[in-house]
Amino acid sequence: MPTTNNEIQKHRTNFSLNQILYGPPGTGKTYKLSKIMDKFTQDLNVKSSGDTDALYEMLKIENYTWYQVAAAILYDAAESNTNGGWLKLNNGIVNHILFKLKSIKSGSKTPIQTISSDLLFHTKMDCEYVKTQERRAPFIFEKNEKSEWCVDTKILNDECPEAIELYEKYKEIKDKKVGTSYTKENFKFITFHQSYGYEEFVEGIKPIFDGENEDGDITYEISKGIFYQCCENALLLSDYKGKLRDFCDLPKDERQKFFNENTPKYAIFIDEINRGNISKIFGELITLIEPSKRLGADDEIMVELPYSKEKFGVPSNLYIIGTMNTADRSIALMDTALRRRFEFVEMMPEYDNLNEINIEDINIGKMLKTINERIEYLYDRDHTIGHAYFINVSDLKTLANVFKNKILPLLQEYFYDDWEKIRLVLGDSQFIKEKKSANALFKSGTDYINDKILYEIDKEAFYDEQNYLKIYNSTSSQVDEAKSANPN
């Protein structure tokens, strides 16, 4: 049995608290992530639609932004033909149960101003009754001369499907009233990008307009980021009902009582984790995610957040699981602080998954393995091609589409349009052919032009079975060509 809280970390699941699945494109990283997500779900039942806690758990209201909640409320008004779908903010939108639930879950001190800001930011550009210059997609709201709001229901499904999803969940609960079962997801999912920062991840400052009057004073509110929200959600699963900042003020021995091997787990899944600037996003929290530094661990650490000045720590039951594409950035180039704190699980192409797929006489697994061996020789193993690209190939036509639209563009990116190397990778199988020479193009005066070979893609070649067979039925001369193309 575990004797310390540090040892408890090792017994809670069969995978690490901090884990990154890494590998080349198409190796099933996101698919594996979806399977891990199943470990963070609970099947629950709502006993009564009057049970506020159960309602906002079922709706997973924390997963929706303020503008999505506003859109769902206005969509409800349109569907029920309440005032033709037009609602005032103070006497309409804020009276809706979805607004009240969002206010409870968000913990915002100024929920009316917050939802007002989102209405203004996401108003259609041609609305003459909104003066705010700063607008953000999706542009879905309209405002009239009576200061009433509506949502454009014609574009909502394309521009903001989350609002319709929330509305349908709400209506299902409202209609059934009792005995509704649902699956609760104890996780959040996010994709990092280059401009993603600490303010979005942990906490930042957000401008808030004063109610319905956009000419009024602008105030600012500290907005909690997705990682902070995950920490609070993880803490709630430990049966602590207060705020994270209050939990950090408890005596250490009291905090440790909330974490053991039976504590339910929560997760944040980060897709493309290596695309973000880790130092910028995590900031001083990079140390706090270590298992031994988590809240409840023997060597726990807390910090004071820069904006709110609140004490902050990372709960011991929060899992951080990411994916990274090695074709974008090698592990060797990643932030060393991140590398030290994560367990890395390599995911490479699995050819056995393709051996049962035979199109005509083409062995897909053998073909891909040959392509990847050549890529590794001419480039490196981080830029090989995953099996997932071919997993649903059923005939020569779909195989041709995969090669034209996915494999060839990848090879062009890898080899910077070096067509000679691309031809070597494909076994010189006639997918790419030479175009006219300089002499044919210019007739004369070619003495001053460097000799250059131009290439073009033969689209019809992708529908010839023999060209795929040539990829892995290589000859020794092709191997010699590969060596001469990559002498180092």
Protein Blocks (a to p, Z undefined) as FASTA:
>chain_A
ZZbfklmmmmmpmcdfbdcddddehilmmmmmmmmmmmmcccdddfbfklmklmmmmnom
mlpcfklmmmmmmmmmmmnopghhpacfklmmmmpmklmmmmmmnopablmlmmmmmmmm
mgcfklmkbcbfbdcdddfbdcdfkopacddfklmmmmmmmlmmmmmmmmmmmmnopopa
cdddfbddddddfkbcfklmmoccddddehjblkbccdddddddfklmmmmmmmmmnopa
bdfklmmmpcfklmmmmpcfklccdddddehkllpcfklmnmmmlmmmpmklgghiakbc
cdddfklopacdddfkbccdddddfklocfklpcfklmmmpccddddddfklmmmpcghj
acfklmmmmmmmmmmmmmcmklcccfklmmmgcbfklmmmmmmmmmmmmmmmmnoopakl
mmmmnoonopaccdddfklmnopoplmpccdddddddfklmmgmklmmmmmmccfklmmm
mmmmmmZZ
